[in-house]
Amino acid sequence: MRVAFVSMETTHYRDTEGARRFERVARNLAARGHDVTVFCTQFWEGTDETVERDGVTYRGVTISPTLTSFAVRLPALLAIYDPDIVHARPEPPVGVLAASLGGTLARAPLVVEWFGDESVDDSRFADRVATLPDMIDTPSEMVRTRVRERGATADTTQVVPESVDMETVRGTDPAEEIDVVYAHPLDESANLESFLLGLAELRDRDWSATIVGDGPAREGYERQVRDLRIDDRVTFVGACDRAERVAYYKGAHAFVQTAYREYFATELLWALACGCVGIVEYQAESSAHELIEEVERSFRATDPQQIADAIVDAGEFERLTVDEDYDGYDHDAVLERYLQTYRDLQSEHGLL
């Protein structure tokens, strides 16, 4: 299948969760043998119009991220490429309108990948982004609801979750056993305080905790751990790469999620796949609770005391290092959902 991905700014310009997900889908499709080209602003040196990375062809629409030039040139380039599917990001909105025109010229359905962290304003162009596509993919019901509030419908939106590499989960050796682990960038949305206050409630019990993540708030949180007199049982391990994180999750009994904002709680998903009991503090701007709504090995909380109680109650569940129930979230399984969407849209348009 020939798929055109459209993103004026790639991660080389603005590295966000949504951009990383978008480019990962492109790479995974290419790894499966599909013809994938990303139409974007040129991020490489030299005068070559295209460059290949990890099996994906990147086609420079403009040399710099100039919206007007990008929108004017894109439709003709898409028509020449003649894709089976056009898959775009919603940012900037005018870029989606141009992608839609290019898709019409190529007789290709339009899919929009709306992660939630994009800068999409309230202009009439932005509203068109929610109504133009044949399908909008979102990572969670929370984001899907927001897109529908802009005019999209139930039939033109769907949830496609983030994915994990179950082969990595199965093949990684667990780190030293601990009771509970937390993972999130230590920034303004981390809300690590709820977790630490919950741990402080258990000061008279025997437990150990690991905090994965780094950021501007780390020093303040380390100070709070000392003030709460639990610094002898809480270990800050920094950002860590994926292999290290999986090892920590496999060594932990429970994972606590307290962050204020999550369009999709990716680290929680990895931890659940690694056998952790999930403990989620409800937040209005987080979709994390969606991952545990029907999961027996989980607890929901609304304050530090309930987090503390859940950590204790997690002891009722056996320790696991792999939970095969999450095989449906494997990279290949989630990629197949994208491919099935492409096939369904082509069928609806009489293109198969």
N, C-alpha and C positions, 0 to 999 in steps of 0.2 A: 504494500500500500504506500502511496506517495502522500506524505503529510507535510503541510506548510505550517510552521509555528511562527507566530508574529508577536514580537516583543521589541518595542523601540529601544528600551534600555535593558540590557542583559545584566547578569550579576557583576559583570566587569565594571558597570557604571553604578549600580545600586544593588547591593547584596541584601536581599530580604528573604524571608521564609517562602513567600509566594513565588518569587523569581527562582529560587533554588528548586522548588517542587516542579515548576514549569520546565526547567531545563533538564531535570532528572527524568521526567516523563519522556522528553525528546531522546535522551541518551538510551533509555531502556527500550524504546521503540526501535532505535537504530540497532541496538544489540540483538534484537529479534529478527533483524534482516529487512526492516522497512526502510524506505527511502525518505529521509527526514532532512528538511532544510529549515533553518531558523532565519527569518527575515528580520534584520535588526540594524541598529546603528553600528558602524564599523568600530571594533575595539582593538584591532590588530594593526601593526605598523605596515607600511608599504602601500602599494597601489593595487594589490590584488582585490578583486571584487568579492572573492569567496575564500574561506579558510576552513579546514576540517579539524574538528576536535572530537575525540572519542566516537568516531563513526558518524558524527553529525556535521552537516555542511552549514556554515554560517554565511549568509548572503548580506553584504553591506548595502542597505537601501540608501543611507546617507553617511557621510564621513563623520558628522557630529550630530548629536540628538536635537535636530531642528524639526519641530513638529510639522510645520507647513510642508516642507520639502519631503518629509517622510510620508505624509498622507497623500501627497500628489503622485509620488513615484510608485508607491506600493501596489495599487491595483493592477497596473500594467505588468509589473514584475510577477505578481501572482498568476495572472492570466498566462504569461509565457511559461511559467513553471508547470501549470496545468495539474494542480494537486487533486487528490481524491477528497481530502478534508482540509479545511483551514481551521487552525486551533490558535486562538489569540488570548492575550491577557487584556483585562479591561482598562488598563492604564497605558497611555492616555485615551480617553473616550473617542477622540477624533480618529485615533489609529484603528479602533475597532470598526468605525464607519468605513474607513478605507479598506480594511480587511474584508468587510462584508461586500463591498463593491467588487473587490478582486475575486472573492468567492463566487459572486454572481456571474462574472465574466468567465470563470473557469467551470461553472456549473458544479461547484463544490459546497457542501453544507458547512455552516459556521458553528464552531464550538468555542465558548469562552471559558477560560479557567479563572474563576473568581475566588481567590484565597481569603481575602478579607483585609489584608494589610496594604492594599493599593490606595493611592491617593486619587480617589474618584469623587469629584465635587458634585454639587447639586444642580448642575446646569442641564439644559434640555438634551445636550449631547450625552450626558451621563445616563439619563433616563432611557435614551435610545439603546445604550449598551445592554440594558436589562431586557429589552423587548425585541431587539434585532436577531440575536442568535437562535439557531435551531435547538441548541442545548447549552445550558450553563452548568458547569461542574463546580461544586463547592466542597470544602473539606468536612463540613459539619452542618447539622440542622440549624445551628445558630446563625451561621453565615447565609445559609439558604433562605432563612426567614427574612434577613435584611435585604437580600437581593429581590425577594418577592415583594417587599415593601416598596421597591422602586418600579414595580410594574411587571416583573416576570411572573410566570404562572407555575402551578404545580407540575404541569406537563412538560415545561421547558427548563426545569431545574432538577438536579439530582445531586445526591451526596456521594462523592468518591473520596474515601478516607485516605489519609497518609498510609504508607506501607513500611514494613520492616523486612529485613533479610533473615528469614528463619534458618537458613544455613549457617549464618554467623552466630545466631542464638544457640543453635545446637552444638556448634563446634568450638565455642569459647569456654575456656576453663573458668569456673567461678573464682572470684576473689575471696579473701577471708570472710567467714560468716559474720554478718552484722544483723541487727534487728530491723533497722529502718534506713532508707535512703531517700534523698531529695535531689532533684536536678532541675536547674533553670538558670539562665543568666542572672547574675546578682545585680539587677537593675531596679528601676522604679516600679516595675510590675511584679517583682519576685514575691513579695509578701512572705518572705521567709520568717518574719516575726511570729506569725500564727503558728508555724511549725515549732519554732523554738519555745514559745510559751507553752505549747502542748507538751514538749519534752520536759520542761521545767516542772510541770504538774506531776511528772513521774520521777522526780529527783530521788525519792526513797526506794526506787526499784532498780534492778540491774538491767541495763540496756546499753546499746551502742548505736551511733548514728553517723552516717557519712553524707556530706553535702557536696554535690558535684555542680560546678559552675563558678564563673568568675565575673567580675564587673565592678562598676564604681561604688556599689554599696557593700562590697565584701568587708572592707575594714570596719564599717559600722556594725555589721552582723557579727564579726569576730569579737568585737568589743561587747556586744550584747550577750554573747555566749559566756564570756568571762563574768559579766555582771550577774548572770543567772546562776553562776557557779556550776555549770555543766560542761565546761571546756575540757575536762578530762575524759569525756565520753563522746564528744562531737569532733569529727575530723573534716576539715575543709581540704579537698583534693584538687581544686582548680577546675579548669574547663574540661580537660580529658578528651581523647579521641573516641571514636565509636567503639573500638575494641575494649578500651578501658572501661567505658560506661557499661557495656554489656557484662563485663566481668563483675563490676560492682553490683549491678542489678541481680545477677545470678547468685551472688553471695548474700543478698539481702532477703529478709522475710517479707517486708512490706515497703511500699513506695508511697510517699505522702506528696500530694499535689495541692498547693495553696495559691499559686500565682493568680494575680488579678485578671490577666488577659491572656487567653489562648484561643486562637482561631481553630487550632487542632492541637491536642496535648500529645505531641509526638513522643516525648520522653516517657510519658505515662504508658503509651502503647508499647514501647520497647520493654519497659519494666514488666508489664503484664505478660508479655510474651516470654519473658525470662522467669516467670513463675511468681512474681511478687503479688502479694495481696495489695489491692488498690485502695488507698484512702484519699478521698477527694473532698476538699472544703469548697462548698458551692460559692461561685462568684458570678455576678450578673454578666460580666464581660468575658467569661470563659466557657468553652464548650466541653471542658474536661469531664463533667458529670455524664455526658452522653456515652462515654466509653464504658461506664460501669453500670448503666441502668439495669441491665439484665444479667449481671455477673455476680455469681454467688460469692466468690472470693473478693469481696469489696465492702467498703463502708463509705457512707456520705456523712459529712460533718458541716457544721455552720459556725463553730467557734473552737478555740484552743482546747477547752475541756473535752469536747466531743472527739477531737483529734487524739487526745491522750487516751480516752476510753477505747477508741478504735485500735490504737497501737497495741493495747493490752489484749483486746478481743481477737486481734489478728493471730494470736497464739493458738487459737482454736483450729486453725488450718495448718495442714502439713506443709513443710518446706518443699518447694519445687525449684528446679533450675531451668525447666522448659515447660511451657503450657501449649500443648498442641492445638488447643481450641483456637489459637490465633493464626493458624496456618492460612486462613482466609484473608489475612492482612499481609501475606507475603508479597514481595515486589511483583512476582509473576502473576499472582492472583488478581492484584489490583490493576496491573497493566492490562489484563484480559478484559476488565470492565471498561477501560477506555476503548479497546479495540471493538468490543461488542457495541458500544455506543456509536462508533464510526460506521460499523456495518448496518446497524439499525437505521441511521440517518440516510445512508446511501440507499437502502432499500425503500425508505419512505419517499425519497426523491426519484425513484425509478432508475437508479444508477448502477444497480447490480444485475 
